[in-house]
Amino acid sequence: MTDHHGYIHRCLELAAKAKGLVAPNPMVGAVLVYNNTIIGEGFHERFGEEHAEVNCLKSVKENDRHLIPQSTMYVSLEPCAHYGKTPPCALRLVQENIKQVIVCNDDPFDNVNGKGFDILRANDIVIQNGILAKEGLWLNRRFFCFHQQKRPYIILKWAQTQQGFFAPLNRSRFQMSNMHSQQLVHKWRTEEAAIFVGTKTALNDDPQLTARLWKGTNPLRIVIDRRLELPESLQLFNKDATTWIINERKEESRDNKRYIQLDFGESVIKQLLQKLHEENILSLIVEGGATLLRSFIDGNLWDEVRVFETENILHEGIAAPLFSNANQAFSSQLGTDKLHVYVNKQSAYQYVQEMEL
C-alpha cells in the first residue's frame, strides 16, 4: 500500500528548510516516487530560483531518469500555472510525462488557484489533493493568510513576569527574557517579513530590531512616529535594515528610510496592513509597546500570540496585554523562561502538533 501521507510529510519537511528565504513565495517541497522508492527530492530554496518540482526532477540520477514517466510526483502545493521568474511547473510535469500528482494544498494565489490542476487534468494526469491539508496550511499560514485575508499574517510577541507585568512603570529598559529566548526571537525575525513597534518603545528601549543573534535576513522595520519627533540617533534608523516611519506629515524615501504618510484620523493599523499587502509583505511581528499590542488585540487583528513568562520580578509595572478568543497551541520551557503560544480561535490556520513553530 502506498504511503501518501508519509511522502507528503516528507514534502513538508523539505519545504520547511526554506523558512524565511522564499517570501513572498510559499515554501514548497516535492518528492518523486517510483514503486514505493523515492528517486528524487527537492524544494523551493530561494525566492526567484527554481521551484520544488524542477529541483526534484533535477535530482533524479541519470540511471533513473527513464523511470520518471512511471513515477508519482508528490508536492506540498498545487503546481504553478503562470510565467513568473520561472516557467510554470505544471507544464514541466506535462513535459516529463508524469502520470500522477499527489498534492497537499490548493494554491490560493490568483494566478494559480486551480489553474495548475486544470493544466494537469487537460493532459490526463491523475490528481489527488488534500493529503495532510491542515499541516500544509500551518506551514504556509503566512502565504495563505496574505492571499485569502488580503493582509499579512500577524504575530504579537512580548515578555512578562509571572505577576503579569510587561515593563517598569517608568518605562525604563528592563531585560525581561533570558539569552535562550532572545536568540529564539532573533531567529523569528529572520522568518518574518516585517517587525513593528510603537513610538514609546522606540524611544525608551532604543531597539535595533535586527537578527543579530541568528544568521539570516533582517526584517523590514516599522515604527510609528506621527509627528516625526523621534531622534535620528535611534538604532532603528541605522543602515542595518530598511525602516518605514509611519507618520501624518510626509511621503518620502531616502537612504534606508521610507516615510509612509497615513491618516491618523482613521485606523492607522488597517491602513498599514493594506499598505503591507500592496507591497507583498506576507507577515508582521509586533513587538510592542503595550498600547500598540492592545490596538491589534482590540481590533482582533492577530493570528498568533507568543508570550515569554520569565522569572524576573517586578513588584509593580505596566500590565501585560490581556487577550481572549484564543486557543493555546503549546508551551515550551527555555531555561528559566517559559514560552506560551496561542492562535486566534477564528483563524483558519490552526496549530498542527506535528509541525514546528
C-alpha positions, 0 to 999 in steps of 0.5 A, spaced: 500 500 500 502 506 498 504 511 503 501 518 501 501 521 507 508 519 509 511 522 502 507 528 503 510 529 510 516 528 507 514 534 502 513 538 508 519 537 511 523 539 505 519 545 504 520 547 511 528 548 510 526 554 506 523 558 512 524 565 511 528 565 504 522 564 499 517 570 501 513 572 498 513 565 495 510 559 499 515 554 501 514 548 497 517 541 497 516 535 492 518 528 492 518 523 486 516 516 487 517 510 483 514 503 486 514 505 493 522 508 492 523 515 492 528 517 486 528 524 487 527 530 492 527 537 492 524 544 494 523 551 493 530 554 496 530 561 494 525 566 492 526 567 484 530 560 483 527 554 481 521 551 484 520 544 488 518 540 482 524 542 477 529 541 483 526 534 484 526 532 477 533 535 477 535 530 482 533 524 479 540 520 477 541 519 470 540 511 471 533 513 473 531 518 469 527 513 464 523 511 470 520 518 471 514 517 466 512 511 471 513 515 477 508 519 482 510 526 483 508 528 490 508 536 492 506 540 498 502 545 493 498 545 487 503 546 481 504 553 478 500 555 472 503 562 470 510 565 467 513 568 473 521 568 474 520 561 472 516 557 467 510 554 470 511 547 473 505 544 471 507 544 464 514 541 466 510 535 469 506 535 462 513 535 459 516 529 463 510 525 462 508 524 469 502 520 470 500 522 477 500 528 482 499 527 489 498 534 492 497 537 499 494 544 498 490 548 493 494 554 491 490 560 493 494 565 489 490 568 483 494 566 478 494 559 480 488 557 484 486 551 480 489 553 474 495 548 475 490 542 476 486 544 470 493 544 466 494 537 469 487 534 468 487 537 460 493 532 459 490 526 463 494 526 469 491 523 475 490 528 481 489 527 488 489 533 493 488 534 500 493 529 503 495 532 510 491 539 508 491 542 515 499 541 516 500 544 509 496 550 511 500 551 518 506 551 514 504 556 509 499 560 514 503 566 512 502 565 504 495 563 505 493 568 510 496 574 505 492 571 499 485 569 502 485 575 508 488 580 503 493 582 509 499 579 512 499 574 517 500 577 524 504 575 530 504 579 537 510 577 541 512 580 548 515 578 555 512 578 562 513 576 569 509 571 572 505 577 576 503 579 569 507 585 568 510 587 561 515 593 563 517 598 569 512 603 570 517 608 568 518 605 562 525 604 563 529 598 559 528 592 563 531 585 560 525 581 561 527 574 557 533 570 558 539 569 552 535 562 550 529 566 548 532 572 545 536 568 540 529 564 539 526 571 537 532 573 533 531 567 529 523 569 528 525 575 525 529 572 520 522 568 518 518 574 518 517 579 513 516 585 517 517 587 525 513 593 528 513 597 534 510 603 537 513 610 538 514 609 546 518 603 545 522 606 540 524 611 544 525 608 551 528 601 549 532 604 543 531 597 539 535 595 533 530 590 531 535 586 527 537 578 527 543 579 530 543 573 534 541 568 528 544 568 521 539 570 516 535 576 513 533 582 517 526 584 517 523 590 514 522 595 520 516 599 522 515 604 527 510 609 528 512 616 529 506 621 527 509 627 528 516 625 526 519 627 533 523 621 534 531 622 534 535 620 528 540 617 533 535 611 534 538 604 532 532 603 528 534 608 523 541 605 522 543 602 515 542 595 518 535 594 515 530 598 511 525 602 516 518 605 514 516 611 519 509 611 519 507 618 520 501 624 518 506 629 515 510 626 509 511 621 503 518 620 502 524 615 501 531 616 502 537 612 504 534 606 508 528 610 510 521 610 507 516 615 510 509 612 509 504 618 510 497 615 513 491 618 516 491 618 523 484 620 523 482 613 521 485 606 523 492 607 522 493 599 523 488 597 517 491 602 513 498 599 514 496 592 513 493 594 506 499 598 505 503 591 507 499 587 502 500 592 496 507 591 497 507 583 498 509 583 505 506 576 507 507 577 515 508 582 521 511 581 528 509 586 533 513 587 538 510 592 542 509 597 546 503 595 550 498 600 547 500 598 540 499 590 542 492 592 545 490 596 538 491 589 534 488 585 540 482 590 540 481 590 533 482 582 533 487 583 528 492 577 530 493 570 528 498 568 533 500 570 540 507 568 543 508 570 550 515 569 554 513 568 562 520 569 565 522 569 572 524 576 573 520 580 578 517 586 578 513 588 584 509 593 580 509 595 572 505 596 566 500 590 565 501 585 560 496 585 554 490 581 556 487 577 550 481 572 549 478 568 543 484 564 543 486 557 543 493 555 546 497 551 541 503 549 546 508 551 551 515 550 551 520 551 557 527 555 555 531 555 561 528 559 566 523 562 561 517 559 559 514 560 552 506 560 551 503 560 544 496 561 542 492 562 535 486 566 534 480 561 535 477 564 528 483 563 524 483 558 519 490 556 520 490 552 526 496 549 530 498 542 527 502 538 533 506 535 528 509 541 525 514 546 528 513 553 530 
